[in-house]
Amino acid sequence: MAHNMDVIQILDGIRSDFSTKIDVVLTAIQDVKRDVQDFSVRMDGAEMRISNVEDTVNSEKGKTEALVKHVALLTNKLEDLENRSRNDAVAFLEKWLPEALGPATFPRQPLIERAHRLPGRTQPNRPPTPRVLIVKFLNFQDKVRVMRAAMAKGKIICGGQEVMFFPDLSTDLHRRRRGFDRVKQQLRSMNIRYGLIYPAKLRVSSGGHTHVFETPADAENFIQGLQNTEV
């Protein structure tokens, strides 16, 4: 009997220990199950967000393709308008130049290879600047005749506006004219009238007088004197 009791106690201990370990395993399994469920919920959310992003990307892709097509269409229209503008400018100038400068200026009708208008520049509280036409003659002698006739004739009016003729600017001359950019900005801020004189001089109207400067440094000294006077 004593021996049986010992065996029973051992078995009870084993059962108790096994039960405890089973409870631990079951608890761990429950924790893993909850983690899997939580992960599954997160995966569902991630898949939903990815799907939404894909839908948005596809939608934006369609919009981008539509914009590209629209830009291409506008570009084609712009090129067509530019070509029409150039052709109209050529036809206009070939007819107008002999009328404005005198038919005797040209032994025959001037031939223009191409001509196009530059965009007009607008400034706040100032009238728009005149439009500029760039003209390339097929015959260089026609260009010489135009410049000489324009200089000899003096003031030339078209549509109530004075028309001035300038030869095309070289790179060096363009750089010299650009040298006055900072000065012109100062004059605009001071509301002082100015203008560029060919080839590269700055004309300033101030106090009822007209001043002409050949270098930006001379113009800056003049502006400095005006500022000191105002102070």
Backbone torsions as a table, in degrees:
resi	resn	phi	psi	omega
1	MET	NA	-43.9	179.2
2	ALA	-60.5	-40.3	-179.5
3	HIS	-66.0	-41.1	178.7
4	ASN	-63.2	-40.5	178.9
5	MET	-61.5	-40.0	179.0
6	ASP	-63.0	-42.4	-179.9
7	VAL	-63.7	-42.0	-179.5
8	ILE	-63.3	-41.7	179.0
9	GLN	-63.4	-40.0	178.8
10	ILE	-63.5	-44.3	179.7
11	LEU	-63.9	-40.8	176.9
12	ASP	-61.1	-39.8	178.8
13	GLY	-64.5	-42.7	179.5
14	ILE	-63.3	-43.9	-179.2
15	ARG	-62.7	-42.8	179.5
16	SER	-63.2	-44.0	179.5
17	ASP	-64.6	-40.8	180.0
18	PHE	-66.0	-39.4	179.6
19	SER	-63.5	-41.7	179.2
20	THR	-62.5	-44.1	179.7
21	LYS	-65.4	-37.7	177.7
22	ILE	-62.1	-41.6	179.3
23	ASP	-61.4	-40.2	179.0
24	VAL	-63.4	-43.4	-179.7
25	VAL	-64.7	-43.0	179.6
26	LEU	-62.6	-40.2	177.7
27	THR	-62.5	-42.9	179.2
28	ALA	-63.7	-39.1	179.0
29	ILE	-64.2	-40.7	177.6
30	GLN	-62.1	-41.0	178.6
31	ASP	-63.0	-44.2	179.0
32	VAL	-63.1	-40.0	179.8
33	LYS	-61.5	-43.9	178.6
34	ARG	-63.8	-40.6	179.2
35	ASP	-62.9	-40.3	179.7
36	VAL	-65.7	-41.6	179.0
37	GLN	-63.6	-43.2	178.9
38	ASP	-63.2	-41.6	178.9
39	PHE	-64.0	-39.2	179.0
40	SER	-62.7	-41.6	178.0
41	VAL	-62.4	-43.1	179.7
42	ARG	-64.2	-39.4	178.8
43	MET	-63.5	-41.6	177.8
44	ASP	-60.5	-42.5	178.8
45	GLY	-64.3	-41.6	179.6
46	ALA	-64.3	-43.2	179.0
47	GLU	-62.2	-38.1	178.6
48	MET	-64.7	-44.1	-179.9
49	ARG	-65.4	-40.8	178.2
50	ILE	-61.9	-41.2	178.9
51	SER	-63.1	-41.7	178.9
52	ASN	-63.5	-42.1	178.9
53	VAL	-62.9	-43.2	179.0
54	GLU	-61.5	-41.2	178.7
55	ASP	-63.2	-42.0	179.9
56	THR	-64.8	-43.3	179.6
57	VAL	-61.2	-44.5	179.4
58	ASN	-63.0	-39.7	178.6
59	SER	-65.1	-45.7	179.5
60	GLU	-65.6	-34.6	178.0
61	LYS	-61.8	-42.5	177.8
62	GLY	-63.4	-40.9	178.7
63	LYS	-64.7	-41.3	179.8
64	THR	-62.5	-44.1	178.6
65	GLU	-61.9	-39.2	178.3
66	ALA	-65.7	-40.6	178.6
67	LEU	-64.9	-40.5	178.9
68	VAL	-60.7	-43.6	178.8
69	LYS	-64.2	-38.9	-179.6
70	HIS	-66.9	-41.6	178.1
71	VAL	-63.2	-42.0	178.1
72	ALA	-61.6	-40.2	178.7
73	LEU	-64.1	-45.2	179.0
74	LEU	-64.2	-37.7	178.6
75	THR	-62.4	-43.6	178.6
76	ASN	-62.9	-41.1	178.9
77	LYS	-65.0	-41.1	179.5
78	LEU	-62.8	-43.2	178.3
79	GLU	-63.0	-39.6	178.9
80	ASP	-64.3	-44.7	178.8
81	LEU	-63.5	-39.7	179.6
82	GLU	-64.1	-43.5	178.3
83	ASN	-63.0	-42.2	177.5
84	ARG	-63.2	-41.3	179.6
85	SER	-61.8	-42.1	179.7
86	ARG	-64.3	-45.8	-179.5
87	ASN	-62.3	-42.3	178.4
88	ASP	-62.7	-41.0	179.7
89	ALA	-64.2	-40.5	179.3
90	VAL	-62.7	-49.2	-179.4
91	ALA	-61.8	-42.0	-179.5
92	PHE	-62.8	-47.7	-176.5
93	LEU	-67.6	-39.5	179.5
94	GLU	-61.9	-29.0	178.1
95	LYS	-88.1	-38.9	-172.0
96	TRP	-78.7	-36.2	-175.8
97	LEU	-57.1	-48.3	177.3
98	PRO	-62.2	-34.7	178.9
99	GLU	-67.6	-42.1	-176.0
100	ALA	-77.4	-38.4	-175.2
101	LEU	-98.7	-7.1	179.9
102	GLY	100.7	131.7	-177.8
103	PRO	-62.3	-24.5	-179.8
104	ALA	-70.7	-14.5	-179.7
105	THR	-64.8	-33.5	-174.3
106	PHE	-116.7	126.3	175.0
107	PRO	-67.3	-20.3	176.0
108	ARG	-150.1	169.9	-178.9
109	GLN	-61.5	131.7	178.7
110	PRO	-64.6	140.6	178.9
111	LEU	-107.6	125.2	-177.2
112	ILE	-109.8	126.5	-179.6
113	GLU	-72.1	-45.6	176.4
114	ARG	-160.1	158.6	177.7
115	ALA	-156.3	139.1	177.7
116	HIS	-149.0	154.6	-178.2
117	ARG	-91.6	141.5	172.2
118	LEU	-91.1	148.2	178.4
119	PRO	-61.6	140.6	176.5
120	GLY	-74.2	146.9	179.3
121	ARG	-101.0	135.9	178.3
122	THR	-115.5	143.1	177.5
123	GLN	-128.1	145.4	-179.5
124	PRO	-57.6	135.7	176.2
125	ASN	62.2	21.0	178.0
126	ARG	-132.8	146.3	176.7
127	PRO	-65.8	153.1	-179.6
128	PRO	-62.5	144.3	178.8
129	THR	-73.1	152.8	179.9
130	PRO	-61.1	150.1	176.9
131	ARG	-73.2	143.5	-179.5
132	VAL	-105.5	134.8	175.7
133	LEU	-111.0	126.0	174.1
134	ILE	-97.6	123.8	-174.1
135	VAL	-124.7	133.9	172.6
136	LYS	-120.1	117.1	-179.1
137	PHE	-82.2	145.3	176.6
138	LEU	-69.7	-33.1	179.3
139	ASN	-112.4	123.8	-178.5
140	PHE	-61.3	-32.3	-179.0
141	GLN	-64.6	-29.5	175.6
142	ASP	-63.7	-39.0	177.2
143	LYS	-62.1	-44.4	179.6
144	VAL	-62.2	-42.8	179.6
145	ARG	-62.1	-41.6	-179.9
146	VAL	-63.1	-47.2	-177.9
147	MET	-64.2	-42.4	179.7
148	ARG	-66.5	-44.1	-179.2
149	ALA	-65.8	-39.8	179.2
150	ALA	-64.7	-39.6	179.3
151	MET	-67.5	-39.7	-179.0
152	ALA	-71.6	-36.1	-176.5
153	LYS	-75.3	-30.3	-179.9
154	GLY	84.1	-113.9	-175.5
155	LYS	-82.6	125.9	179.8
156	ILE	-121.2	127.7	-175.3
157	ILE	-113.7	137.2	174.0
158	CYS	-139.9	119.2	-180.0
159	GLY	60.9	33.6	179.5
160	GLY	80.6	1.5	-179.3
161	GLN	-116.7	141.8	177.2
162	GLU	-73.7	135.7	179.8
163	VAL	-109.5	130.2	178.8
164	MET	-119.2	145.4	-177.9
165	PHE	-113.1	132.6	177.5
166	PHE	-134.1	140.4	173.6
167	PRO	-69.9	157.9	178.7
168	ASP	-60.7	144.5	-175.3
169	LEU	-87.4	136.7	172.6
170	SER	-76.2	167.7	179.3
171	THR	-61.2	-41.5	-179.6
172	ASP	-66.7	-41.8	179.6
173	LEU	-67.3	-38.8	176.8
174	HIS	-61.4	-40.0	178.4
175	ARG	-64.4	-40.0	179.2
176	ARG	-65.2	-39.7	178.7
177	ARG	-68.6	-37.3	177.5
178	ARG	-66.3	-20.5	178.3
179	GLY	-62.1	-19.3	180.0
180	PHE	-89.8	2.0	-174.5
181	ASP	-57.9	-45.4	-178.4
182	ARG	-66.1	-38.0	178.5
183	VAL	-65.0	-43.0	179.8
184	LYS	-62.5	-36.4	177.7
185	GLN	-63.9	-41.2	177.3
186	GLN	-63.6	-42.2	-179.7
187	LEU	-65.1	-38.1	177.2
188	ARG	-63.3	-41.4	-179.7
189	SER	-66.6	-25.3	178.8
190	MET	-94.2	1.7	179.2
191	ASN	58.7	43.2	179.0
192	ILE	-109.0	133.6	-178.4
193	ARG	-74.6	143.3	179.4
194	TYR	-152.8	169.6	176.0
195	GLY	-166.3	153.2	178.1
196	LEU	-91.0	134.8	177.0
197	ILE	-107.5	134.8	178.9
198	TYR	-65.9	138.2	4.4
199	PRO	-85.2	-40.1	-176.2
200	ALA	-155.9	68.0	176.8
201	LYS	-128.8	151.4	-179.4
202	LEU	-109.8	125.6	177.4
203	ARG	-104.8	126.8	-177.6
204	VAL	-123.1	131.4	176.8
205	SER	-106.7	117.6	-177.8
206	SER	-150.9	133.7	176.6
207	GLY	61.4	31.5	180.0
208	GLY	78.3	6.2	179.6
209	HIS	-121.6	154.6	177.7
210	THR	-111.2	128.5	-179.2
211	HIS	-119.2	138.8	179.4
212	VAL	-119.1	128.4	-177.5
213	PHE	-120.9	134.9	-179.1
214	GLU	-92.3	-18.7	-179.9
215	THR	-131.9	150.7	176.0
216	PRO	-59.8	-32.9	-178.8
217	ALA	-64.1	-41.5	178.4
218	ASP	-63.1	-41.2	179.7
219	ALA	-65.9	-39.8	179.0
220	GLU	-65.0	-38.2	176.8
221	ASN	-63.5	-38.8	178.2
222	PHE	-64.4	-44.2	179.1
223	ILE	-63.6	-39.8	178.5
224	GLN	-61.3	-39.4	177.7
225	GLY	-64.3	-39.5	177.3
226	LEU	-63.7	-42.3	-179.7
227	GLN	-65.2	-40.4	178.4
228	ASN	-64.8	-35.3	178.5
229	THR	-67.7	-40.8	179.1
230	GLU	-63.0	-38.0	178.6
231	VAL	-64.8	NA	NA
